Amino acid sequence: MFTLFKHASSTALLFGVLLSSVDAQELAYVTNEKDNSISVVDLETFSVIKDIQVGERPRGFIFNHDQTLAYICASDANRIQILDMQTDTIIGELPSGEDPETIALHPNGTTIYTANEDDALLTVIDIPSAQVIAQIDVGVEPEGLAVSPDGSKMVVTSETTNMVHWIDTQTNKNYANSLVGARPRSAMFTKDSSQLWVTSEIGGQLTVFNVADQSVKHELTFAIKGIHRDRIQPVGILLMQSKPLAFVALGPSNHVAVINTQTMEIVKYLLVGRRVWQLAFNQDESLLLTTNGISGDISIIDTDQLSTIKSIKVGRYPWGIAVKNDS
């Protein structure tokens, strides 16, 4: 009887694990600038399962920490909209200033930042009260935002001023400015908050800073055989946590660069859709997703094989992307 009970328990446990894996569904949410919508993509079937209508010209898109809500930059509506992830409905708005394009959430979960491109401002918003805490003057056409994982600082890049602006999150003061290549776009801190990676679209380069003193640690440029350098425009950037790899979207070159973060060598260029823009991992980082604005699709990259395995049509001019795990 003991042996039978033991086997039965093992079978039940295995069934539970299998059921749990079946129930877990990863969904990618993609903002479509021209359709005022979000396409929801099932990452098991690689198909669009629904579209959600949102505000005018949606671009930046992020989840709150438990993924019960999402925040959307409705740029032409001059608002940040709050999406309930259970009902797929807009349940509120946050004041954002003019033309919000990108957003970043502080580790405290209650403070959100947005770049106001037309007004050269960084807006700091308290989510519970839906009030603007501060507006900080930065360079012309602010774009990329990143908050350090330790929550002590954040940065904003200014496209026309060609600078990275360093902000103390306690005081909301700009305490340093760093010059980078022409038209900086995205920024990302390493997990330990010791480095900041910044892409420069027109400069065609990547700059890695030491956060402690804002000194430049590395500079990297990109070259793809058969593609003119003017078309190689670094934009979105993503650092892998499970492997020493980074991925950089290279805009109208239609490629993603793969970088070894230990040696700072480019190990591969991956062909994706037209005008690749933003990037997102699924939960276990086995897949990398790219938004491709001109071709109106997303590309799926296998991060183990470092190969593009699928293209999925979404709406017109996909811009932002994030992946939610439903379990």
C-alpha positions in Angstrom: 0.0 0.0 0.0 2.8 2.4 0.8 4.3 1.9 -2.7 1.0 2.5 -4.3 0.4 5.6 -2.3 3.9 6.9 -3.0 3.3 6.5 -6.8 -0.1 8.1 -6.6 1.3 11.1 -4.8 4.1 11.4 -7.4 1.6 11.2 -10.2 -0.6 13.8 -8.6 2.4 16.1 -8.1 3.5 15.6 -11.7 -0.1 16.3 -12.9 -0.1 19.5 -10.8 3.1 20.7 -12.3 1.9 20.0 -15.8 -1.4 21.7 -15.1 0.4 24.7 -13.7 2.6 24.9 -16.8 -0.5 24.7 -19.0 -2.3 27.4 -17.1 0.7 29.7 -17.2 0.2 31.9 -20.3 2.6 34.5 -21.4 1.1 37.4 -23.3 3.0 40.2 -25.1 1.3 43.7 -25.1 2.3 45.8 -28.1 1.4 49.5 -28.5 0.4 50.5 -32.1 1.0 54.2 -32.7 -1.2 54.6 -35.8 -4.1 52.4 -34.6 -4.5 53.8 -31.1 -4.5 50.2 -29.9 -2.6 47.5 -28.1 -2.2 44.1 -29.7 -2.1 41.1 -27.3 0.0 38.3 -28.5 -0.1 34.7 -27.1 3.5 33.5 -26.9 2.5 29.9 -27.0 0.6 30.1 -30.3 2.5 33.1 -31.6 -0.8 34.8 -32.6 -2.7 38.0 -31.8 -5.6 37.0 -29.6 -7.2 40.5 -29.1 -6.8 44.2 -29.6 -7.5 46.8 -27.0 -8.5 50.4 -27.9 -6.6 53.0 -26.0 -5.8 56.7 -26.2 -4.2 58.6 -29.1 -0.8 57.5 -30.3 0.2 55.0 -27.6 4.0 54.5 -27.2 5.6 53.8 -23.8 4.0 50.8 -22.0 5.0 49.3 -18.6 3.4 47.2 -15.9 3.2 47.8 -12.2 5.2 45.4 -10.1 2.6 42.7 -9.7 1.3 43.2 -13.3 -2.2 43.9 -12.2 -2.1 47.3 -14.0 -0.3 48.8 -17.0 0.6 52.4 -17.7 0.4 53.7 -21.2 1.8 56.9 -22.7 -1.1 58.2 -24.8 1.2 60.8 -26.4 -1.3 62.8 -28.4 -3.9 62.7 -25.6 -1.3 64.2 -23.2 -2.1 61.6 -20.6 -0.8 58.4 -19.0 -3.6 55.9 -19.0 -4.0 53.1 -16.5 -5.1 49.7 -17.9 -6.7 47.1 -15.7 -5.1 43.8 -16.7 -8.1 41.7 -15.6 -10.7 43.5 -17.6 -8.6 45.1 -20.4 -10.2 48.5 -19.7 -8.9 51.9 -19.0 -9.7 52.6 -15.3 -7.9 55.9 -14.8 -5.4 58.5 -15.9 -2.3 60.2 -14.6 -1.3 63.8 -15.4 1.8 63.7 -17.5 2.4 67.1 -19.1 2.6 67.5 -22.9 3.4 64.6 -25.3 4.5 61.9 -22.9 6.6 59.3 -24.9 8.4 57.1 -22.4 7.7 56.1 -18.8 9.7 54.5 -16.0 8.5 53.2 -12.6 10.5 53.7 -9.4 11.2 50.5 -7.4 8.8 51.9 -4.7 5.9 51.2 -7.1 4.3 54.6 -6.3 6.4 57.0 -8.4 6.4 57.2 -12.1 8.5 59.3 -14.5 7.7 60.5 -18.0 9.6 62.5 -20.6 7.9 65.5 -22.1 9.6 65.8 -25.5 8.0 69.1 -26.6 8.7 70.9 -23.3 12.2 69.7 -22.4 10.9 68.4 -19.1 11.0 65.3 -16.9 7.7 64.9 -15.0 7.6 63.1 -11.7 4.2 61.7 -10.7 2.8 60.2 -7.5 0.5 57.4 -8.5 -1.8 57.0 -5.5 -2.7 60.7 -5.5 -2.5 61.1 -9.3 -0.5 64.3 -8.7 2.6 65.8 -10.3 5.4 65.9 -7.7 7.9 67.8 -9.7 8.9 68.9 -13.2 12.6 69.0 -13.9 14.2 71.0 -16.7 16.4 68.8 -18.9 17.8 69.0 -22.4 15.9 69.5 -25.6 13.7 66.5 -26.7 14.0 64.2 -23.7 13.5 60.6 -24.6 15.0 57.6 -22.8 14.3 57.0 -19.1 15.9 54.6 -16.6 15.6 54.2 -12.8 18.5 52.4 -11.0 17.4 49.1 -9.4 18.5 50.5 -6.0 16.1 53.4 -6.5 18.6 56.1 -5.7 18.9 57.8 -9.1 17.4 57.9 -12.5 18.4 59.3 -15.9 16.8 60.9 -18.9 18.4 61.3 -22.3 17.9 64.4 -24.4 18.0 63.8 -28.2 18.9 67.3 -29.4 21.2 68.3 -26.5 23.0 64.9 -26.8 23.2 64.5 -23.1 22.4 62.1 -20.3 20.9 63.9 -17.3 21.5 62.3 -13.9 18.7 62.9 -11.3 18.7 62.2 -7.6 15.4 60.6 -6.8 15.2 61.8 -3.3 15.6 65.5 -4.1 14.4 65.4 -7.8 17.5 67.5 -8.6 19.7 67.2 -11.7 23.2 66.6 -10.3 25.2 65.8 -13.4 25.1 65.9 -17.2 27.1 63.7 -19.6 27.7 64.2 -23.3 27.1 61.2 -25.6 26.8 60.6 -29.3 24.2 62.3 -31.4 20.5 61.7 -30.6 20.6 59.4 -27.5 17.6 57.2 -27.2 17.4 54.4 -24.6 19.1 53.9 -21.3 19.4 50.9 -18.9 21.1 50.3 -15.6 22.8 47.0 -14.8 21.2 44.9 -12.1 23.7 46.1 -9.5 23.2 49.7 -10.4 26.9 50.1 -11.1 26.7 50.8 -14.8 24.5 52.7 -17.2 24.2 51.7 -20.9 23.0 54.4 -23.4 22.3 54.2 -27.1 22.9 57.1 -29.5 20.7 56.8 -32.6 22.4 59.1 -35.1 25.9 58.7 -33.5 25.6 55.0 -34.1 27.1 54.1 -30.8 26.7 52.6 -27.4 28.2 54.3 -24.3 28.6 52.5 -21.0 29.1 54.7 -17.9 30.4 54.0 -14.4 27.5 55.3 -12.3 29.5 56.3 -9.3 31.4 59.1 -11.1 29.6 59.2 -14.5 32.9 58.3 -16.3 32.8 56.5 -19.6 33.8 52.8 -19.2 33.2 51.6 -22.8 32.2 53.0 -26.2 31.0 50.7 -29.0 30.1 51.3 -32.6 28.2 49.0 -34.9 28.9 47.8 -38.5 26.9 45.4 -40.6 28.2 44.1 -43.9 26.3 45.5 -46.8 24.4 48.1 -44.8 25.4 51.8 -44.9 26.4 53.1 -41.5 23.7 55.9 -41.7 21.1 53.1 -41.4 22.6 51.6 -38.3 20.8 53.5 -35.6 20.9 52.1 -32.1 17.7 52.6 -30.2 16.2 50.1 -27.8 18.5 48.2 -25.4 18.0 45.3 -23.1 20.5 43.6 -20.7 20.0 39.9 -20.0 20.0 38.8 -16.4 20.6 35.1 -16.9 23.5 35.3 -19.4 26.3 37.9 -20.1 24.5 39.2 -23.1 23.0 42.5 -24.2 20.7 43.2 -27.2 20.5 46.5 -29.1 17.9 47.4 -31.7 19.5 49.0 -34.7 16.5 50.8 -36.2 16.3 51.0 -40.0 19.2 48.6 -40.5 16.5 45.9 -39.5 19.0 44.1 -37.2 19.5 43.5 -33.5 23.1 43.5 -32.2 24.1 40.8 -29.6 26.9 42.0 -27.3 29.0 39.9 -24.8 28.8 42.0 -21.7 32.0 40.5 -20.3 34.2 41.1 -23.3 32.2 44.0 -24.8 32.4 42.3 -28.2 29.6 42.1 -30.8 29.0 38.4 -31.2 26.2 38.5 -33.8 23.7 40.6 -35.8 20.2 39.2 -36.1 17.9 40.1 -39.0 14.4 41.2 -37.8 11.6 43.4 -39.2 11.8 46.9 -40.7 12.8 49.7 -38.3 13.3 47.7 -35.2 12.6 49.9 -32.2 11.9 48.4 -28.7 12.7 45.1 -27.0 11.3 42.8 -24.3 12.1 39.4 -22.8 9.6 36.8 -21.8 9.8 35.7 -18.2 12.6 33.2 -18.4 14.5 35.2 -21.1 14.3 32.3 -23.6 12.6 34.7 -26.0 13.4 38.2 -27.1 10.7 40.2 -28.8 11.2 43.3 -31.0 8.7 45.9 -32.3 9.2 46.7 -36.0 7.5 50.0 -36.9 7.6 50.0 -40.6 6.7 46.4 -41.2 4.0 46.5 -38.6 5.1 43.3 -36.8 7.1 41.9 -34.0 10.0 39.5 -34.4 10.6 36.6 -32.0 14.3 35.7 -31.2 15.4 32.4 -29.6 18.0 33.6 -27.1 19.6 30.2 -26.7 20.2 29.7 -30.5 20.5 33.5 -31.1 18.2 33.2 -34.1 15.0 34.9 -35.3 12.3 32.2 -35.3 9.0 34.0 -36.0 7.4 37.2 -37.3 3.9 38.2 -36.1 1.8 40.9 -37.6 0.3 43.4 -35.2 -1.1 46.9 -35.7 0.4 49.9 -37.6 3.7 51.2 -36.3 4.2 49.1 -33.2 6.3 51.0 -30.6 6.3 49.7 -27.0 6.2 46.1 -25.8 6.1 44.3 -22.4 5.3 40.6 -21.5 2.9 39.5 -18.9 2.9 36.1 -17.3 -0.7 34.8 -16.4 -0.6 31.9 -14.0 
